[in-house]
Amino acid sequence: MPDSFTPASRAVFDKKVLAHVASLDPDGSPNVSPVWVELDGDDIVINTALGRAKARNLASDARVAVSLTDPDDPYATITVRGTVVTFTTDGADDVIDRLAKKYLDADSYPFRQEGEIRVTVKIHPDRISHQLP
């Protein structure tokens, strides 16, 4: 398995691709959520809101899996098992705005709820596998 993302896999992350993040509920059952995603070096960056199941799960159990399918090739996939290395509200509003620009071409995240506190999660890959051309 590669230790870091290949140029082909980085190109998939650069697209408007939804990633699926699998976290563990308190009883150990899996919880899967589609998320916007970007890379910071070899760390995967996602953003969510405090109080949501994935935020609670990732704050209490750092084990996570992430999968992506290239929107232009349904047979090109990336799967990651990793560990949450950052869980912070610092700068999280800027991160969700940057992701909104990538995914919606909007300067600001348009779905904010009153009182919502955003959190940025960085996931460091422990194992990367891909099926890419």
Backbone bond lengths (Angstrom), bond angles and torsions (degrees), N, CA, C in turn:
res aa  C-N    CA-C-N  psi(-1)  N-CA   C-N-CA  omega(-1)  CA-C   N-CA-C  phi
1 M - - - 1.450 - - 1.532 109.10 -
2 P 1.334 117.05 140.73 1.456 118.95 179.82 1.530 111.15 -68.14
3 D 1.330 115.47 150.54 1.465 121.04 179.04 1.516 111.94 -85.15
4 S 1.317 116.49 -18.37 1.458 120.47 178.54 1.530 108.35 -144.34
5 F 1.308 114.71 172.40 1.458 118.77 -178.37 1.524 110.45 -74.79
6 T 1.324 115.68 140.64 1.461 121.90 177.01 1.528 108.97 -78.73
7 P 1.317 117.99 164.82 1.469 119.33 174.39 1.535 112.27 -56.52
8 A 1.326 117.82 -37.70 1.476 120.40 179.18 1.523 111.10 -65.89
9 S 1.324 117.35 -40.40 1.465 118.77 179.34 1.525 111.06 -71.27
10 R 1.326 117.90 -35.96 1.472 120.49 175.87 1.532 110.81 -61.68
11 A 1.330 115.82 -35.89 1.464 120.19 178.78 1.525 110.99 -63.77
12 V 1.326 118.27 -34.51 1.467 121.22 176.64 1.525 109.73 -66.53
13 F 1.339 117.32 -44.70 1.463 120.69 178.48 1.529 111.84 -60.42
14 D 1.329 117.27 -29.47 1.467 120.95 -179.41 1.533 112.65 -72.61
15 K 1.311 117.25 -17.47 1.463 121.40 -179.21 1.529 110.95 -80.21
16 K 1.317 115.99 171.55 1.473 121.98 174.44 1.527 108.41 -80.06
17 V 1.321 115.67 62.23 1.451 122.20 -176.38 1.525 109.58 -99.82
18 L 1.314 116.38 135.94 1.458 119.50 172.72 1.522 108.34 -85.41
19 A 1.316 115.01 132.47 1.459 120.64 173.29 1.517 107.58 -97.01
20 H 1.305 116.38 155.21 1.462 121.62 174.64 1.521 107.21 -114.45
21 V 1.322 115.06 120.01 1.454 122.08 -177.36 1.522 108.71 -104.46
22 A 1.326 115.77 124.59 1.457 121.59 177.14 1.524 108.54 -105.01
23 S 1.318 115.27 120.62 1.460 122.23 175.74 1.526 107.73 -119.22
24 L 1.318 115.46 174.96 1.463 119.60 -177.66 1.518 110.68 -112.82
25 D 1.346 115.23 124.86 1.464 120.81 174.04 1.531 109.11 -67.18
26 P 1.330 117.39 163.07 1.473 119.80 -179.29 1.532 114.31 -54.80
27 D 1.333 117.50 -29.15 1.462 119.49 179.21 1.534 112.54 -86.24
28 G 1.349 116.46 3.62 1.461 121.47 178.06 1.509 114.61 91.29
29 S 1.326 118.13 -4.66 1.459 119.62 179.36 1.528 109.97 -78.09
30 P 1.327 116.83 150.05 1.466 120.05 -177.40 1.522 112.16 -76.14
31 N 1.317 114.73 149.41 1.455 123.22 174.61 1.521 106.05 -130.92
32 V 1.323 118.28 122.90 1.463 122.13 -177.82 1.515 109.26 -115.72
33 S 1.337 115.67 132.66 1.467 121.42 -179.31 1.519 110.26 -134.04
34 P 1.336 117.93 135.33 1.461 120.10 171.83 1.524 108.87 -75.97
35 V 1.332 116.55 138.85 1.468 121.02 -177.74 1.519 110.54 -143.44
36 W 1.329 113.71 156.42 1.463 120.34 167.24 1.518 107.15 -76.02
37 V 1.327 116.43 152.06 1.459 119.72 -171.48 1.520 111.18 -149.12
38 E 1.330 114.64 152.00 1.458 121.82 170.95 1.520 107.81 -149.26
39 L 1.310 116.16 168.44 1.453 121.41 175.93 1.520 110.33 -106.18
40 D 1.318 115.31 146.27 1.465 123.66 169.32 1.518 104.86 -126.74
41 G 1.332 116.45 94.39 1.457 119.86 -169.87 1.510 108.01 67.14
42 D 1.333 116.67 -120.18 1.461 120.66 175.79 1.519 112.31 -103.30
43 D 1.320 117.30 4.60 1.459 120.22 177.23 1.527 109.99 -89.74
44 I 1.316 115.30 139.56 1.459 122.16 175.87 1.524 107.42 -87.85
45 V 1.323 116.62 133.36 1.463 121.75 -179.21 1.523 108.84 -114.74
46 I 1.346 114.85 127.12 1.461 121.23 172.12 1.521 107.77 -128.32
47 N 1.311 116.08 169.32 1.461 121.26 -179.32 1.517 107.45 -141.37
48 T 1.323 115.76 138.48 1.453 121.20 178.55 1.523 108.18 -145.89
49 A 1.305 116.56 -170.33 1.466 120.55 178.61 1.520 109.22 -117.34
50 L 1.327 115.19 142.93 1.458 119.49 175.35 1.521 109.12 -59.08
51 G 1.314 116.16 144.62 1.461 121.78 -179.28 1.512 113.46 97.26
52 R 1.322 117.55 -18.42 1.466 120.12 177.22 1.528 109.85 -79.24
53 A 1.332 115.70 155.55 1.466 120.39 -177.08 1.521 111.76 -56.80
54 K 1.327 118.02 -46.09 1.466 118.57 -177.07 1.516 110.96 -64.76
55 A 1.337 118.45 -35.79 1.467 120.76 177.35 1.528 110.25 -64.97
56 R 1.309 116.63 -45.47 1.474 119.95 178.66 1.528 110.24 -61.71
57 N 1.323 116.09 -45.53 1.465 120.46 -178.08 1.527 111.62 -63.31
58 L 1.332 117.08 -47.11 1.466 120.38 -176.77 1.516 112.15 -70.06
59 A 1.331 117.47 -26.45 1.465 120.86 176.69 1.527 111.21 -73.70
60 S 1.334 116.78 -28.96 1.463 119.25 -175.48 1.526 113.93 -100.62
61 D 1.327 117.79 -18.99 1.466 121.57 -179.98 1.518 107.49 -144.27
62 A 1.314 116.78 112.94 1.470 122.07 -172.41 1.522 113.77 -75.61
63 R 1.322 118.43 -6.22 1.471 120.11 -180.00 1.522 109.60 -76.08
64 V 1.331 115.83 134.86 1.456 120.46 -175.27 1.527 109.28 -153.17
65 A 1.317 115.34 152.86 1.462 121.59 171.47 1.519 107.88 -127.25
66 V 1.328 115.61 146.47 1.459 121.67 -179.07 1.520 107.80 -134.97
67 S 1.332 116.61 136.15 1.459 119.71 174.48 1.516 109.94 -132.55
68 L 1.324 115.07 147.95 1.460 122.67 177.65 1.514 108.53 -136.70
69 T 1.316 115.68 145.49 1.457 122.22 172.27 1.519 107.07 -122.76
70 D 1.309 116.46 127.36 1.455 121.50 -179.96 1.533 108.69 -57.22
71 P 1.339 118.67 123.34 1.462 119.89 -178.81 1.532 113.28 -64.44
72 D 1.332 116.50 -17.19 1.461 120.24 179.56 1.521 113.15 -96.59
73 D 1.337 117.43 -7.69 1.464 121.87 -178.68 1.528 108.21 -153.24
74 P 1.333 118.27 98.66 1.465 120.74 -174.39 1.526 114.28 -65.16
75 Y 1.333 117.22 -7.22 1.458 120.04 178.04 1.522 112.29 -100.22
76 A 1.322 116.82 -1.26 1.468 121.88 177.08 1.525 107.97 -97.13
77 T 1.333 116.03 112.13 1.455 120.35 -173.42 1.529 111.99 -131.52
78 I 1.322 114.33 155.18 1.461 122.53 175.10 1.521 106.64 -130.97
79 T 1.316 116.32 133.06 1.455 121.68 177.19 1.524 108.63 -129.76
80 V 1.319 114.79 134.10 1.466 120.40 -176.16 1.523 109.02 -130.98
81 R 1.315 115.70 134.53 1.464 120.56 164.48 1.513 105.38 -108.09
82 G 1.336 116.24 131.75 1.438 117.74 -174.77 1.509 113.66 -151.70
83 T 1.338 113.14 -170.74 1.450 122.52 -176.70 1.519 109.06 -132.13
84 V 1.317 116.98 134.50 1.457 121.20 174.31 1.520 107.70 -67.64
85 V 1.343 116.02 123.67 1.466 120.62 179.55 1.525 111.93 -112.21
86 T 1.325 117.13 -17.62 1.463 121.45 176.87 1.513 108.17 -140.95
87 F 1.322 116.01 134.99 1.462 123.43 176.41 1.522 104.97 -142.43
88 T 1.344 116.86 99.92 1.457 119.13 -170.77 1.523 112.52 -145.99
89 T 1.325 114.57 148.04 1.462 120.48 172.64 1.526 110.84 -89.97
90 D 1.323 117.42 -15.08 1.467 121.31 179.83 1.524 110.36 -62.57
91 G 1.322 117.33 120.07 1.454 122.02 178.56 1.514 114.82 74.40
92 A 1.327 118.04 4.80 1.466 120.77 -174.84 1.527 112.74 -66.52
93 D 1.326 117.79 -32.45 1.472 119.46 176.77 1.525 110.66 -64.76
94 D 1.329 117.15 -37.81 1.468 120.54 177.13 1.522 111.08 -65.59
95 V 1.322 116.69 -38.44 1.464 120.59 -179.84 1.525 110.54 -65.71
96 I 1.334 118.12 -45.23 1.465 119.04 -179.45 1.531 110.86 -67.22
97 D 1.325 117.41 -32.47 1.468 119.54 175.39 1.525 110.62 -66.72
98 R 1.336 117.75 -40.37 1.464 120.89 178.34 1.534 110.05 -64.34
99 L 1.330 116.98 -41.31 1.467 120.28 177.63 1.530 111.12 -66.57
100 A 1.329 117.52 -36.49 1.474 120.48 176.63 1.526 110.35 -63.23
101 K 1.328 116.59 -35.68 1.469 119.90 177.38 1.535 109.50 -64.81
102 K 1.322 116.37 -44.43 1.468 120.81 -179.81 1.528 111.64 -64.41
103 Y 1.327 117.65 -47.28 1.460 121.79 -171.44 1.525 114.48 -89.25
104 L 1.323 117.41 -30.53 1.467 120.59 -174.83 1.523 113.54 -120.13
105 D 1.326 116.63 -5.74 1.459 122.53 -172.06 1.533 110.62 55.65
106 A 1.329 115.49 37.03 1.466 122.30 177.81 1.525 108.46 -109.42
107 D 1.320 116.89 141.43 1.460 120.23 -178.97 1.520 112.49 -72.93
108 S 1.324 116.66 -21.41 1.452 121.75 -177.93 1.530 108.62 -140.19
109 Y 1.320 116.90 144.70 1.459 122.06 179.05 1.531 109.12 -61.73
110 P 1.336 118.50 115.96 1.459 120.71 -171.85 1.534 115.52 -84.26
111 F 1.322 117.97 -3.91 1.467 120.06 -173.95 1.529 113.05 -107.10
112 R 1.330 117.05 16.95 1.468 119.88 178.85 1.514 110.58 -58.36
113 Q 1.328 115.24 140.31 1.453 122.24 174.82 1.526 108.00 -104.45
114 E 1.306 116.58 147.11 1.456 120.29 178.77 1.529 109.47 -58.71
115 G 1.322 116.17 131.13 1.453 122.34 178.89 1.521 114.75 81.50
116 E 1.321 116.75 -2.31 1.464 121.02 -178.61 1.532 110.16 -67.02
117 I 1.325 115.65 136.55 1.464 121.47 175.75 1.523 107.42 -114.36
118 R 1.316 115.35 117.12 1.454 121.18 -178.46 1.527 110.16 -82.21
119 V 1.306 115.40 151.91 1.464 121.92 178.22 1.530 108.48 -137.68
120 T 1.320 115.56 137.35 1.456 121.66 176.18 1.523 108.45 -101.97
121 V 1.320 114.91 134.09 1.456 122.08 -179.81 1.527 107.70 -119.40
122 K 1.335 116.01 126.86 1.462 121.15 172.62 1.515 107.96 -107.99
123 I 1.326 113.95 133.07 1.457 122.06 -178.07 1.521 108.28 -117.38
124 H 1.317 115.90 123.11 1.464 120.07 176.68 1.525 109.27 -94.45
125 P 1.330 117.12 125.70 1.467 119.70 -179.03 1.529 112.03 -67.04
126 D 1.314 115.70 131.77 1.461 121.53 170.52 1.524 109.50 -96.52
127 R 1.335 114.89 -29.91 1.461 120.97 179.72 1.526 108.38 -149.50
128 I 1.325 115.79 128.98 1.463 121.64 179.26 1.524 108.07 -120.22
129 S 1.316 115.95 130.74 1.463 119.18 171.70 1.518 107.23 -132.57
130 H 1.315 115.07 147.20 1.469 117.79 179.29 1.516 109.96 -148.95
131 Q 1.316 111.95 155.58 1.447 122.91 174.62 1.527 104.52 -125.16
132 L 1.310 116.10 91.25 1.457 121.10 -176.20 1.522 109.31 -128.40
133 P 1.340 115.88 153.69 1.467 118.55 177.92 1.513 111.90 -65.82
